[in-house]
Amino acid sequence: MNDYPELSEMHLDALREISNIGMGNAVTALAQLVNRRIDMKVPRAQFMPFEETIALVGGLEEEVACVSLRILGDVLGTVLFIFNGDSARQLVDLLMGLPPGTTVELDEIGQSAVKEIGNLLTGAFINALSQLTMLNMITTVPMFAMDMLGAVVADLMIASGRVEDNVLVIGTDLVHEEDTVINGHFFLLTDPGAIDKLFAALGLA
């Protein structure tokens, strides 16, 4: 169901295609970084009220690792990449070449690794969006937080200020071998008017 009444299925198809391009580029870079094959399931892109996105990640008390950064330039907004705690630890094992289940806590090195991958994934999406729209989109230095989802969201909303009621959510599953699936959620929180500007640049206004 499309919870954003101004967006047609054509709009969402365009976002899915951008997601495929951007995330596909990021996964290729990630695979080269760890020198292992990594696949990505086709992203699930939808617009929905921000309050409803909480349930997708697991609830307000779910432990999460969140990488966030601001978008500046022609389009203003905030990008989040959120992994639940288990997926964040699996990601560290993958990056460090450790057997699955080795990492039980994210130390400074582990947090830095997750932050870098979140930055890689979000940066690739924004770069793809910028190239396709020909809009100038600059991302700031990423911030990292690991806490309960409720606390992370509260801090981010205070920092972001006023945003559109509905946000773009892209679910991603990074798959390494058969038994390792790393779940992540990408969120694009746009300042008022930014979504209309994006679709106008894509010729879909």
Rosetta constraint file for C-alpha pairs under 8 A:
AtomPair CA 2 CA 7 HARMONIC 7.51 0.50
AtomPair CA 2 CA 8 HARMONIC 7.92 0.50
AtomPair CA 2 CA 46 HARMONIC 6.81 0.50
AtomPair CA 2 CA 47 HARMONIC 6.41 0.50
AtomPair CA 2 CA 48 HARMONIC 7.30 0.50
AtomPair CA 3 CA 47 HARMONIC 5.96 0.50
AtomPair CA 3 CA 48 HARMONIC 5.13 0.50
AtomPair CA 3 CA 49 HARMONIC 7.29 0.50
AtomPair CA 3 CA 166 HARMONIC 7.87 0.50
AtomPair CA 4 CA 47 HARMONIC 5.80 0.50
AtomPair CA 4 CA 48 HARMONIC 6.45 0.50
AtomPair CA 4 CA 166 HARMONIC 6.73 0.50
AtomPair CA 7 CA 11 HARMONIC 5.68 0.50
AtomPair CA 7 CA 12 HARMONIC 7.04 0.50
AtomPair CA 8 CA 12 HARMONIC 6.60 0.50
AtomPair CA 9 CA 13 HARMONIC 6.02 0.50
AtomPair CA 10 CA 14 HARMONIC 6.26 0.50
AtomPair CA 11 CA 15 HARMONIC 6.44 0.50
AtomPair CA 11 CA 199 HARMONIC 7.61 0.50
AtomPair CA 11 CA 204 HARMONIC 6.92 0.50
AtomPair CA 12 CA 16 HARMONIC 6.15 0.50
AtomPair CA 12 CA 45 HARMONIC 6.87 0.50
AtomPair CA 12 CA 46 HARMONIC 6.81 0.50
AtomPair CA 13 CA 17 HARMONIC 6.19 0.50
AtomPair CA 14 CA 18 HARMONIC 6.27 0.50
AtomPair CA 15 CA 19 HARMONIC 6.03 0.50
AtomPair CA 15 CA 45 HARMONIC 6.89 0.50
AtomPair CA 16 CA 20 HARMONIC 6.11 0.50
AtomPair CA 16 CA 43 HARMONIC 6.76 0.50
AtomPair CA 16 CA 44 HARMONIC 7.21 0.50
AtomPair CA 16 CA 45 HARMONIC 5.76 0.50
AtomPair CA 17 CA 21 HARMONIC 6.30 0.50
AtomPair CA 18 CA 22 HARMONIC 6.03 0.50
AtomPair CA 18 CA 125 HARMONIC 7.25 0.50
AtomPair CA 18 CA 128 HARMONIC 6.46 0.50
AtomPair CA 18 CA 129 HARMONIC 6.35 0.50
AtomPair CA 19 CA 23 HARMONIC 5.68 0.50
AtomPair CA 19 CA 24 HARMONIC 7.80 0.50
AtomPair CA 19 CA 43 HARMONIC 6.70 0.50
AtomPair CA 19 CA 45 HARMONIC 7.90 0.50
AtomPair CA 19 CA 125 HARMONIC 6.33 0.50
AtomPair CA 19 CA 170 HARMONIC 7.68 0.50
AtomPair CA 20 CA 24 HARMONIC 5.50 0.50
AtomPair CA 20 CA 42 HARMONIC 6.89 0.50
AtomPair CA 20 CA 43 HARMONIC 6.78 0.50
AtomPair CA 21 CA 25 HARMONIC 6.20 0.50
AtomPair CA 21 CA 125 HARMONIC 7.52 0.50
AtomPair CA 21 CA 128 HARMONIC 6.64 0.50
AtomPair CA 22 CA 26 HARMONIC 6.39 0.50
AtomPair CA 22 CA 121 HARMONIC 7.72 0.50
AtomPair CA 22 CA 124 HARMONIC 4.83 0.50
AtomPair CA 22 CA 125 HARMONIC 4.05 0.50
AtomPair CA 22 CA 126 HARMONIC 7.33 0.50
AtomPair CA 22 CA 127 HARMONIC 7.17 0.50
AtomPair CA 22 CA 128 HARMONIC 5.16 0.50
AtomPair CA 22 CA 129 HARMONIC 7.68 0.50
AtomPair CA 23 CA 27 HARMONIC 6.09 0.50
AtomPair CA 23 CA 121 HARMONIC 6.17 0.50
AtomPair CA 23 CA 124 HARMONIC 6.32 0.50
AtomPair CA 23 CA 125 HARMONIC 5.94 0.50
AtomPair CA 24 CA 28 HARMONIC 6.24 0.50
AtomPair CA 24 CA 40 HARMONIC 7.32 0.50
AtomPair CA 25 CA 29 HARMONIC 6.37 0.50
AtomPair CA 25 CA 124 HARMONIC 6.49 0.50
AtomPair CA 26 CA 30 HARMONIC 6.12 0.50
AtomPair CA 26 CA 120 HARMONIC 6.15 0.50
AtomPair CA 26 CA 121 HARMONIC 5.22 0.50
AtomPair CA 26 CA 124 HARMONIC 5.59 0.50
AtomPair CA 26 CA 125 HARMONIC 7.96 0.50
AtomPair CA 27 CA 31 HARMONIC 6.03 0.50
AtomPair CA 27 CA 38 HARMONIC 6.81 0.50
AtomPair CA 27 CA 39 HARMONIC 7.20 0.50
AtomPair CA 27 CA 40 HARMONIC 7.07 0.50
AtomPair CA 27 CA 121 HARMONIC 7.55 0.50
AtomPair CA 27 CA 174 HARMONIC 7.98 0.50
AtomPair CA 28 CA 32 HARMONIC 6.33 0.50
AtomPair CA 28 CA 38 HARMONIC 7.68 0.50
AtomPair CA 29 CA 33 HARMONIC 6.17 0.50
AtomPair CA 30 CA 34 HARMONIC 6.36 0.50
AtomPair CA 30 CA 38 HARMONIC 7.73 0.50
AtomPair CA 30 CA 117 HARMONIC 7.63 0.50
AtomPair CA 31 CA 35 HARMONIC 5.56 0.50
AtomPair CA 31 CA 36 HARMONIC 5.31 0.50
AtomPair CA 31 CA 37 HARMONIC 5.61 0.50
AtomPair CA 31 CA 38 HARMONIC 5.54 0.50
AtomPair CA 32 CA 36 HARMONIC 6.88 0.50
AtomPair CA 34 CA 94 HARMONIC 7.43 0.50
AtomPair CA 34 CA 95 HARMONIC 5.87 0.50
AtomPair CA 34 CA 96 HARMONIC 7.99 0.50
AtomPair CA 34 CA 97 HARMONIC 7.63 0.50
AtomPair CA 36 CA 176 HARMONIC 7.96 0.50
AtomPair CA 37 CA 176 HARMONIC 6.56 0.50
AtomPair CA 37 CA 177 HARMONIC 7.76 0.50
AtomPair CA 38 CA 174 HARMONIC 6.69 0.50
AtomPair CA 38 CA 175 HARMONIC 5.68 0.50
AtomPair CA 38 CA 176 HARMONIC 4.94 0.50
AtomPair CA 38 CA 177 HARMONIC 7.57 0.50
AtomPair CA 39 CA 174 HARMONIC 5.85 0.50
AtomPair CA 39 CA 175 HARMONIC 5.04 0.50
AtomPair CA 39 CA 176 HARMONIC 6.56 0.50
AtomPair CA 40 CA 172 HARMONIC 6.95 0.50
AtomPair CA 40 CA 173 HARMONIC 5.65 0.50
AtomPair CA 40 CA 174 HARMONIC 4.67 0.50
AtomPair CA 40 CA 175 HARMONIC 5.93 0.50
AtomPair CA 41 CA 172 HARMONIC 6.50 0.50
AtomPair CA 41 CA 173 HARMONIC 5.44 0.50
AtomPair CA 41 CA 174 HARMONIC 6.76 0.50
AtomPair CA 41 CA 175 HARMONIC 7.57 0.50
AtomPair CA 42 CA 172 HARMONIC 7.18 0.50
AtomPair CA 42 CA 173 HARMONIC 8.00 0.50
AtomPair CA 43 CA 170 HARMONIC 5.84 0.50
AtomPair CA 43 CA 171 HARMONIC 5.41 0.50
AtomPair CA 43 CA 172 HARMONIC 5.17 0.50
AtomPair CA 43 CA 173 HARMONIC 7.69 0.50
AtomPair CA 44 CA 169 HARMONIC 7.66 0.50
AtomPair CA 44 CA 170 HARMONIC 5.17 0.50
AtomPair CA 44 CA 171 HARMONIC 5.03 0.50
AtomPair CA 44 CA 172 HARMONIC 7.06 0.50
AtomPair CA 45 CA 168 HARMONIC 6.90 0.50
AtomPair CA 45 CA 169 HARMONIC 5.62 0.50
AtomPair CA 45 CA 170 HARMONIC 4.44 0.50
AtomPair CA 45 CA 171 HARMONIC 6.76 0.50
AtomPair CA 46 CA 168 HARMONIC 5.78 0.50
AtomPair CA 46 CA 169 HARMONIC 5.47 0.50
AtomPair CA 46 CA 170 HARMONIC 6.71 0.50
AtomPair CA 47 CA 166 HARMONIC 6.05 0.50
AtomPair CA 47 CA 167 HARMONIC 5.41 0.50
AtomPair CA 47 CA 168 HARMONIC 4.63 0.50
AtomPair CA 47 CA 169 HARMONIC 6.18 0.50
AtomPair CA 48 CA 52 HARMONIC 6.76 0.50
AtomPair CA 48 CA 53 HARMONIC 7.11 0.50
AtomPair CA 48 CA 166 HARMONIC 5.04 0.50
AtomPair CA 48 CA 167 HARMONIC 5.73 0.50
AtomPair CA 48 CA 168 HARMONIC 6.86 0.50
AtomPair CA 48 CA 169 HARMONIC 7.48 0.50
AtomPair CA 49 CA 53 HARMONIC 6.91 0.50
AtomPair CA 49 CA 165 HARMONIC 5.87 0.50
AtomPair CA 49 CA 166 HARMONIC 4.33 0.50
AtomPair CA 49 CA 167 HARMONIC 6.29 0.50
AtomPair CA 50 CA 54 HARMONIC 7.31 0.50
AtomPair CA 50 CA 165 HARMONIC 6.60 0.50
AtomPair CA 50 CA 166 HARMONIC 5.78 0.50
AtomPair CA 50 CA 167 HARMONIC 5.92 0.50
AtomPair CA 52 CA 56 HARMONIC 7.50 0.50
AtomPair CA 53 CA 57 HARMONIC 7.03 0.50
AtomPair CA 53 CA 169 HARMONIC 7.60 0.50
AtomPair CA 54 CA 58 HARMONIC 6.52 0.50
AtomPair CA 54 CA 59 HARMONIC 5.41 0.50
AtomPair CA 54 CA 60 HARMONIC 6.64 0.50
AtomPair CA 54 CA 149 HARMONIC 7.84 0.50
AtomPair CA 55 CA 59 HARMONIC 4.97 0.50
AtomPair CA 55 CA 60 HARMONIC 7.98 0.50
AtomPair CA 57 CA 62 HARMONIC 7.51 0.50
AtomPair CA 57 CA 82 HARMONIC 7.90 0.50
AtomPair CA 57 CA 83 HARMONIC 7.93 0.50
AtomPair CA 57 CA 84 HARMONIC 6.91 0.50
AtomPair CA 57 CA 185 HARMONIC 7.32 0.50
AtomPair CA 58 CA 62 HARMONIC 5.58 0.50
AtomPair CA 58 CA 84 HARMONIC 7.94 0.50
AtomPair CA 59 CA 149 HARMONIC 7.01 0.50
AtomPair CA 59 CA 150 HARMONIC 7.80 0.50
AtomPair CA 60 CA 148 HARMONIC 6.49 0.50
AtomPair CA 60 CA 149 HARMONIC 4.91 0.50
AtomPair CA 60 CA 150 HARMONIC 4.33 0.50
AtomPair CA 60 CA 151 HARMONIC 7.84 0.50
AtomPair CA 61 CA 148 HARMONIC 5.09 0.50
AtomPair CA 61 CA 149 HARMONIC 5.90 0.50
AtomPair CA 61 CA 150 HARMONIC 6.30 0.50
AtomPair CA 62 CA 84 HARMONIC 7.14 0.50
AtomPair CA 62 CA 85 HARMONIC 7.91 0.50
AtomPair CA 62 CA 148 HARMONIC 5.33 0.50
AtomPair CA 62 CA 149 HARMONIC 5.56 0.50
AtomPair CA 62 CA 150 HARMONIC 7.97 0.50
AtomPair CA 63 CA 84 HARMONIC 5.97 0.50
AtomPair CA 63 CA 85 HARMONIC 5.26 0.50
AtomPair CA 63 CA 146 HARMONIC 7.19 0.50
AtomPair CA 63 CA 147 HARMONIC 5.57 0.50
AtomPair CA 63 CA 148 HARMONIC 4.47 0.50
AtomPair CA 63 CA 149 HARMONIC 6.08 0.50
AtomPair CA 64 CA 82 HARMONIC 6.55 0.50
AtomPair CA 64 CA 83 HARMONIC 5.63 0.50
AtomPair CA 64 CA 84 HARMONIC 4.23 0.50
AtomPair CA 64 CA 85 HARMONIC 4.86 0.50
AtomPair CA 64 CA 88 HARMONIC 7.76 0.50
AtomPair CA 64 CA 146 HARMONIC 5.63 0.50
AtomPair CA 64 CA 147 HARMONIC 5.81 0.50
AtomPair CA 64 CA 148 HARMONIC 6.01 0.50
AtomPair CA 64 CA 149 HARMONIC 5.86 0.50
AtomPair CA 65 CA 82 HARMONIC 5.77 0.50
AtomPair CA 65 CA 83 HARMONIC 5.26 0.50
AtomPair CA 65 CA 84 HARMONIC 6.12 0.50
AtomPair CA 65 CA 85 HARMONIC 6.20 0.50
AtomPair CA 65 CA 88 HARMONIC 6.38 0.50
AtomPair CA 65 CA 114 HARMONIC 7.87 0.50
AtomPair CA 65 CA 144 HARMONIC 7.33 0.50
AtomPair CA 65 CA 145 HARMONIC 5.89 0.50
AtomPair CA 65 CA 146 HARMONIC 4.39 0.50
AtomPair CA 65 CA 147 HARMONIC 6.86 0.50
AtomPair CA 66 CA 80 HARMONIC 6.69 0.50
AtomPair CA 66 CA 81 HARMONIC 5.74 0.50
AtomPair CA 66 CA 82 HARMONIC 4.46 0.50
AtomPair CA 66 CA 83 HARMONIC 6.46 0.50
AtomPair CA 66 CA 115 HARMONIC 7.97 0.50
AtomPair CA 66 CA 144 HARMONIC 5.73 0.50
AtomPair CA 66 CA 145 HARMONIC 5.28 0.50
AtomPair CA 66 CA 146 HARMONIC 6.23 0.50
AtomPair CA 66 CA 152 HARMONIC 7.60 0.50
AtomPair CA 67 CA 80 HARMONIC 5.70 0.50
AtomPair CA 67 CA 81 HARMONIC 5.22 0.50
AtomPair CA 67 CA 82 HARMONIC 6.47 0.50
AtomPair CA 67 CA 114 HARMONIC 7.89 0.50
AtomPair CA 67 CA 115 HARMONIC 5.79 0.50
AtomPair CA 67 CA 118 HARMONIC 5.61 0.50
AtomPair CA 67 CA 119 HARMONIC 6.97 0.50
AtomPair CA 67 CA 142 HARMONIC 6.34 0.50
AtomPair CA 67 CA 143 HARMONIC 5.62 0.50
AtomPair CA 67 CA 144 HARMONIC 4.71 0.50
AtomPair CA 67 CA 145 HARMONIC 6.70 0.50
AtomPair CA 68 CA 78 HARMONIC 7.08 0.50
AtomPair CA 68 CA 79 HARMONIC 5.61 0.50
AtomPair CA 68 CA 80 HARMONIC 4.43 0.50
AtomPair CA 68 CA 81 HARMONIC 6.47 0.50
AtomPair CA 68 CA 142 HARMONIC 5.52 0.50
AtomPair CA 68 CA 143 HARMONIC 5.23 0.50
AtomPair CA 68 CA 144 HARMONIC 6.55 0.50
AtomPair CA 69 CA 78 HARMONIC 5.83 0.50
AtomPair CA 69 CA 79 HARMONIC 5.46 0.50
AtomPair CA 69 CA 80 HARMONIC 6.73 0.50
AtomPair CA 69 CA 139 HARMONIC 6.45 0.50
AtomPair CA 69 CA 140 HARMONIC 5.62 0.50
AtomPair CA 69 CA 141 HARMONIC 6.35 0.50
AtomPair CA 69 CA 142 HARMONIC 4.71 0.50
AtomPair CA 69 CA 143 HARMONIC 6.24 0.50
AtomPair CA 70 CA 76 HARMONIC 7.58 0.50
AtomPair CA 70 CA 77 HARMONIC 5.91 0.50
AtomPair CA 70 CA 78 HARMONIC 4.42 0.50
AtomPair CA 70 CA 79 HARMONIC 6.20 0.50
AtomPair CA 70 CA 139 HARMONIC 5.71 0.50
AtomPair CA 70 CA 140 HARMONIC 5.43 0.50
AtomPair CA 70 CA 142 HARMONIC 7.93 0.50
AtomPair CA 71 CA 75 HARMONIC 6.84 0.50
AtomPair CA 71 CA 76 HARMONIC 5.22 0.50
AtomPair CA 71 CA 77 HARMONIC 5.04 0.50
AtomPair CA 71 CA 78 HARMONIC 5.71 0.50
AtomPair CA 71 CA 79 HARMONIC 7.18 0.50
AtomPair CA 71 CA 137 HARMONIC 6.30 0.50
AtomPair CA 71 CA 138 HARMONIC 5.55 0.50
AtomPair CA 71 CA 139 HARMONIC 4.70 0.50
AtomPair CA 71 CA 140 HARMONIC 6.59 0.50
AtomPair CA 72 CA 76 HARMONIC 5.09 0.50
AtomPair CA 72 CA 77 HARMONIC 7.13 0.50
AtomPair CA 72 CA 137 HARMONIC 5.79 0.50
AtomPair CA 72 CA 138 HARMONIC 5.00 0.50
AtomPair CA 72 CA 139 HARMONIC 6.21 0.50
AtomPair CA 72 CA 140 HARMONIC 7.58 0.50
AtomPair CA 73 CA 136 HARMONIC 5.42 0.50
AtomPair CA 73 CA 137 HARMONIC 5.00 0.50
AtomPair CA 73 CA 138 HARMONIC 5.85 0.50
AtomPair CA 74 CA 135 HARMONIC 5.97 0.50
AtomPair CA 74 CA 136 HARMONIC 5.30 0.50
AtomPair CA 74 CA 137 HARMONIC 6.09 0.50
AtomPair CA 75 CA 135 HARMONIC 7.51 0.50
AtomPair CA 75 CA 136 HARMONIC 7.41 0.50
AtomPair CA 75 CA 137 HARMONIC 6.22 0.50
AtomPair CA 75 CA 190 HARMONIC 7.93 0.50
AtomPair CA 75 CA 191 HARMONIC 7.95 0.50
AtomPair CA 75 CA 194 HARMONIC 5.54 0.50
AtomPair CA 75 CA 197 HARMONIC 7.48 0.50
AtomPair CA 75 CA 198 HARMONIC 7.64 0.50
AtomPair CA 76 CA 190 HARMONIC 6.19 0.50
AtomPair CA 76 CA 191 HARMONIC 5.56 0.50
AtomPair CA 76 CA 194 HARMONIC 6.45 0.50
AtomPair CA 77 CA 160 HARMONIC 7.75 0.50
AtomPair CA 77 CA 163 HARMONIC 7.52 0.50
AtomPair CA 77 CA 188 HARMONIC 7.15 0.50
AtomPair CA 77 CA 189 HARMONIC 5.51 0.50
AtomPair CA 77 CA 190 HARMONIC 4.08 0.50
AtomPair CA 77 CA 191 HARMONIC 5.08 0.50
AtomPair CA 77 CA 194 HARMONIC 7.68 0.50
AtomPair CA 78 CA 160 HARMONIC 6.83 0.50
AtomPair CA 78 CA 188 HARMONIC 6.06 0.50
AtomPair CA 78 CA 189 HARMONIC 5.08 0.50
AtomPair CA 78 CA 190 HARMONIC 6.30 0.50
AtomPair CA 79 CA 122 HARMONIC 7.03 0.50
AtomPair CA 79 CA 186 HARMONIC 7.35 0.50
AtomPair CA 79 CA 187 HARMONIC 5.71 0.50
AtomPair CA 79 CA 188 HARMONIC 4.81 0.50
AtomPair CA 79 CA 189 HARMONIC 6.24 0.50
AtomPair CA 80 CA 122 HARMONIC 7.61 0.50
AtomPair CA 80 CA 185 HARMONIC 7.97 0.50
AtomPair CA 80 CA 186 HARMONIC 5.72 0.50
AtomPair CA 80 CA 187 HARMONIC 5.00 0.50
AtomPair CA 80 CA 188 HARMONIC 6.63 0.50
AtomPair CA 81 CA 118 HARMONIC 5.90 0.50
AtomPair CA 81 CA 121 HARMONIC 7.96 0.50
AtomPair CA 81 CA 122 HARMONIC 6.91 0.50
AtomPair CA 81 CA 184 HARMONIC 6.82 0.50
AtomPair CA 81 CA 185 HARMONIC 5.69 0.50
AtomPair CA 81 CA 186 HARMONIC 4.55 0.50
AtomPair CA 81 CA 187 HARMONIC 6.37 0.50
AtomPair CA 82 CA 184 HARMONIC 5.64 0.50
AtomPair CA 82 CA 185 HARMONIC 5.22 0.50
AtomPair CA 82 CA 186 HARMONIC 6.48 0.50
AtomPair CA 83 CA 87 HARMONIC 5.77 0.50
AtomPair CA 83 CA 88 HARMONIC 5.62 0.50
AtomPair CA 83 CA 182 HARMONIC 7.96 0.50
AtomPair CA 83 CA 183 HARMONIC 6.32 0.50
AtomPair CA 83 CA 184 HARMONIC 4.68 0.50
AtomPair CA 83 CA 185 HARMONIC 6.61 0.50
AtomPair CA 84 CA 88 HARMONIC 6.19 0.50
AtomPair CA 84 CA 183 HARMONIC 7.39 0.50
AtomPair CA 84 CA 184 HARMONIC 7.29 0.50
AtomPair CA 85 CA 89 HARMONIC 6.35 0.50
AtomPair CA 86 CA 90 HARMONIC 6.21 0.50
AtomPair CA 87 CA 91 HARMONIC 6.03 0.50
AtomPair CA 87 CA 181 HARMONIC 7.73 0.50
AtomPair CA 87 CA 182 HARMONIC 4.95 0.50
AtomPair CA 87 CA 183 HARMONIC 5.96 0.50
AtomPair CA 87 CA 184 HARMONIC 7.59 0.50
AtomPair CA 88 CA 92 HARMONIC 6.40 0.50
AtomPair CA 88 CA 114 HARMONIC 6.78 0.50
AtomPair CA 88 CA 182 HARMONIC 7.69 0.50
AtomPair CA 89 CA 93 HARMONIC 6.36 0.50
AtomPair CA 89 CA 101 HARMONIC 7.63 0.50
AtomPair CA 89 CA 103 HARMONIC 5.58 0.50
AtomPair CA 89 CA 104 HARMONIC 6.71 0.50
AtomPair CA 89 CA 105 HARMONIC 7.23 0.50
AtomPair CA 89 CA 106 HARMONIC 6.91 0.50
AtomPair CA 90 CA 94 HARMONIC 6.23 0.50
AtomPair CA 90 CA 100 HARMONIC 6.27 0.50
AtomPair CA 90 CA 101 HARMONIC 6.81 0.50
AtomPair CA 90 CA 103 HARMONIC 7.30 0.50
AtomPair CA 90 CA 180 HARMONIC 7.64 0.50
AtomPair CA 90 CA 182 HARMONIC 6.79 0.50
AtomPair CA 91 CA 95 HARMONIC 6.17 0.50
AtomPair CA 91 CA 114 HARMONIC 7.09 0.50
AtomPair CA 91 CA 182 HARMONIC 6.80 0.50
AtomPair CA 92 CA 96 HARMONIC 5.98 0.50
AtomPair CA 92 CA 103 HARMONIC 7.00 0.50
AtomPair CA 92 CA 110 HARMONIC 5.86 0.50
AtomPair CA 92 CA 113 HARMONIC 6.64 0.50
AtomPair CA 92 CA 114 HARMONIC 6.77 0.50
AtomPair CA 93 CA 97 HARMONIC 5.84 0.50
AtomPair CA 93 CA 98 HARMONIC 4.66 0.50
AtomPair CA 93 CA 99 HARMONIC 6.37 0.50
AtomPair CA 93 CA 100 HARMONIC 5.91 0.50
AtomPair CA 93 CA 101 HARMONIC 7.30 0.50
AtomPair CA 93 CA 102 HARMONIC 6.56 0.50
AtomPair CA 93 CA 103 HARMONIC 6.22 0.50
AtomPair CA 94 CA 98 HARMONIC 6.28 0.50
AtomPair CA 94 CA 99 HARMONIC 7.84 0.50
AtomPair CA 94 CA 100 HARMONIC 7.48 0.50
AtomPair CA 95 CA 113 HARMONIC 7.39 0.50
AtomPair CA 98 CA 102 HARMONIC 6.43 0.50
AtomPair CA 100 CA 180 HARMONIC 7.74 0.50
AtomPair CA 106 CA 110 HARMONIC 4.88 0.50
AtomPair CA 106 CA 111 HARMONIC 5.69 0.50
AtomPair CA 107 CA 111 HARMONIC 6.10 0.50
AtomPair CA 108 CA 112 HARMONIC 6.14 0.50
AtomPair CA 109 CA 113 HARMONIC 6.24 0.50
AtomPair CA 110 CA 114 HARMONIC 6.33 0.50
AtomPair CA 111 CA 115 HARMONIC 6.05 0.50
AtomPair CA 111 CA 144 HARMONIC 7.52 0.50
AtomPair CA 112 CA 116 HARMONIC 6.12 0.50
AtomPair CA 113 CA 117 HARMONIC 6.32 0.50
AtomPair CA 114 CA 118 HARMONIC 6.04 0.50
AtomPair CA 115 CA 119 HARMONIC 6.07 0.50
AtomPair CA 115 CA 142 HARMONIC 7.23 0.50
AtomPair CA 115 CA 143 HARMONIC 7.40 0.50
AtomPair CA 115 CA 144 HARMONIC 5.92 0.50
AtomPair CA 116 CA 120 HARMONIC 6.13 0.50
AtomPair CA 117 CA 121 HARMONIC 6.16 0.50
AtomPair CA 118 CA 122 HARMONIC 6.09 0.50
AtomPair CA 119 CA 123 HARMONIC 5.69 0.50
AtomPair CA 119 CA 142 HARMONIC 6.33 0.50
AtomPair CA 120 CA 124 HARMONIC 6.12 0.50
AtomPair CA 121 CA 125 HARMONIC 6.52 0.50
AtomPair CA 122 CA 126 HARMONIC 6.28 0.50
AtomPair CA 122 CA 186 HARMONIC 7.63 0.50
AtomPair CA 123 CA 127 HARMONIC 5.99 0.50
AtomPair CA 123 CA 139 HARMONIC 7.32 0.50
AtomPair CA 124 CA 128 HARMONIC 6.17 0.50
AtomPair CA 125 CA 129 HARMONIC 6.20 0.50
AtomPair CA 126 CA 130 HARMONIC 5.98 0.50
AtomPair CA 126 CA 137 HARMONIC 7.15 0.50
AtomPair CA 126 CA 139 HARMONIC 7.98 0.50
AtomPair CA 127 CA 131 HARMONIC 6.12 0.50
AtomPair CA 127 CA 137 HARMONIC 7.64 0.50
AtomPair CA 128 CA 132 HARMONIC 6.18 0.50
AtomPair CA 129 CA 133 HARMONIC 6.10 0.50
AtomPair CA 130 CA 134 HARMONIC 5.48 0.50
AtomPair CA 130 CA 135 HARMONIC 5.20 0.50
AtomPair CA 130 CA 136 HARMONIC 6.20 0.50
AtomPair CA 130 CA 137 HARMONIC 5.84 0.50
AtomPair CA 131 CA 135 HARMONIC 7.19 0.50
AtomPair CA 132 CA 202 HARMONIC 7.18 0.50
AtomPair CA 133 CA 198 HARMONIC 6.82 0.50
AtomPair CA 133 CA 201 HARMONIC 5.06 0.50
AtomPair CA 133 CA 202 HARMONIC 5.51 0.50
AtomPair CA 134 CA 201 HARMONIC 7.32 0.50
AtomPair CA 135 CA 201 HARMONIC 7.54 0.50
AtomPair CA 145 CA 152 HARMONIC 6.98 0.50
AtomPair CA 146 CA 152 HARMONIC 7.61 0.50
AtomPair CA 147 CA 151 HARMONIC 6.59 0.50
AtomPair CA 147 CA 152 HARMONIC 6.29 0.50
AtomPair CA 148 CA 152 HARMONIC 6.42 0.50
AtomPair CA 149 CA 153 HARMONIC 6.01 0.50
AtomPair CA 150 CA 154 HARMONIC 6.15 0.50
AtomPair CA 151 CA 155 HARMONIC 6.32 0.50
AtomPair CA 152 CA 156 HARMONIC 6.23 0.50
AtomPair CA 153 CA 157 HARMONIC 6.05 0.50
AtomPair CA 154 CA 158 HARMONIC 6.36 0.50
AtomPair CA 155 CA 159 HARMONIC 6.28 0.50
AtomPair CA 156 CA 160 HARMONIC 5.92 0.50
AtomPair CA 157 CA 161 HARMONIC 6.05 0.50
AtomPair CA 162 CA 191 HARMONIC 6.52 0.50
AtomPair CA 162 CA 192 HARMONIC 7.56 0.50
AtomPair CA 163 CA 189 HARMONIC 6.30 0.50
AtomPair CA 163 CA 190 HARMONIC 5.55 0.50
AtomPair CA 163 CA 191 HARMONIC 4.44 0.50
AtomPair CA 163 CA 192 HARMONIC 5.83 0.50
AtomPair CA 164 CA 189 HARMONIC 6.87 0.50
AtomPair CA 164 CA 190 HARMONIC 5.85 0.50
AtomPair CA 164 CA 191 HARMONIC 5.85 0.50
AtomPair CA 164 CA 192 HARMONIC 5.35 0.50
AtomPair CA 166 CA 189 HARMONIC 7.82 0.50
AtomPair CA 167 CA 187 HARMONIC 6.78 0.50
AtomPair CA 167 CA 188 HARMONIC 5.84 0.50
AtomPair CA 167 CA 189 HARMONIC 5.24 0.50
AtomPair CA 167 CA 190 HARMONIC 7.13 0.50
AtomPair CA 168 CA 187 HARMONIC 5.70 0.50
AtomPair CA 168 CA 188 HARMONIC 5.09 0.50
AtomPair CA 168 CA 189 HARMONIC 6.88 0.50
AtomPair CA 169 CA 185 HARMONIC 6.85 0.50
AtomPair CA 169 CA 186 HARMONIC 5.73 0.50
AtomPair CA 169 CA 187 HARMONIC 4.79 0.50
AtomPair CA 169 CA 188 HARMONIC 6.66 0.50
AtomPair CA 170 CA 185 HARMONIC 5.79 0.50
AtomPair CA 170 CA 186 HARMONIC 5.00 0.50
AtomPair CA 170 CA 187 HARMONIC 6.54 0.50
AtomPair CA 171 CA 183 HARMONIC 7.64 0.50
AtomPair CA 171 CA 184 HARMONIC 6.13 0.50
AtomPair CA 171 CA 185 HARMONIC 4.65 0.50
AtomPair CA 171 CA 186 HARMONIC 6.31 0.50
AtomPair CA 172 CA 183 HARMONIC 6.04 0.50
AtomPair CA 172 CA 184 HARMONIC 5.24 0.50
AtomPair CA 172 CA 185 HARMONIC 6.02 0.50
AtomPair CA 172 CA 186 HARMONIC 7.54 0.50
AtomPair CA 173 CA 181 HARMONIC 6.30 0.50
AtomPair CA 173 CA 182 HARMONIC 5.59 0.50
AtomPair CA 173 CA 183 HARMONIC 4.71 0.50
AtomPair CA 173 CA 184 HARMONIC 6.29 0.50
AtomPair CA 174 CA 181 HARMONIC 5.72 0.50
AtomPair CA 174 CA 182 HARMONIC 4.98 0.50
AtomPair CA 174 CA 183 HARMONIC 6.47 0.50
AtomPair CA 174 CA 184 HARMONIC 7.90 0.50
AtomPair CA 175 CA 180 HARMONIC 5.92 0.50
AtomPair CA 175 CA 181 HARMONIC 4.61 0.50
AtomPair CA 175 CA 182 HARMONIC 6.33 0.50
AtomPair CA 176 CA 180 HARMONIC 5.27 0.50
AtomPair CA 176 CA 181 HARMONIC 6.45 0.50
AtomPair CA 190 CA 194 HARMONIC 5.82 0.50
AtomPair CA 190 CA 195 HARMONIC 6.78 0.50
AtomPair CA 193 CA 197 HARMONIC 6.46 0.50
AtomPair CA 194 CA 198 HARMONIC 6.26 0.50
AtomPair CA 195 CA 199 HARMONIC 6.35 0.50
AtomPair CA 196 CA 200 HARMONIC 6.06 0.50
AtomPair CA 196 CA 205 HARMONIC 6.79 0.50
AtomPair CA 197 CA 201 HARMONIC 6.24 0.50
AtomPair CA 198 CA 202 HARMONIC 6.42 0.50
AtomPair CA 199 CA 203 HARMONIC 6.18 0.50
AtomPair CA 199 CA 204 HARMONIC 4.98 0.50
AtomPair CA 199 CA 205 HARMONIC 5.27 0.50
AtomPair CA 200 CA 204 HARMONIC 5.52 0.50
AtomPair CA 200 CA 205 HARMONIC 4.43 0.50
AtomPair CA 201 CA 205 HARMONIC 7.92 0.50
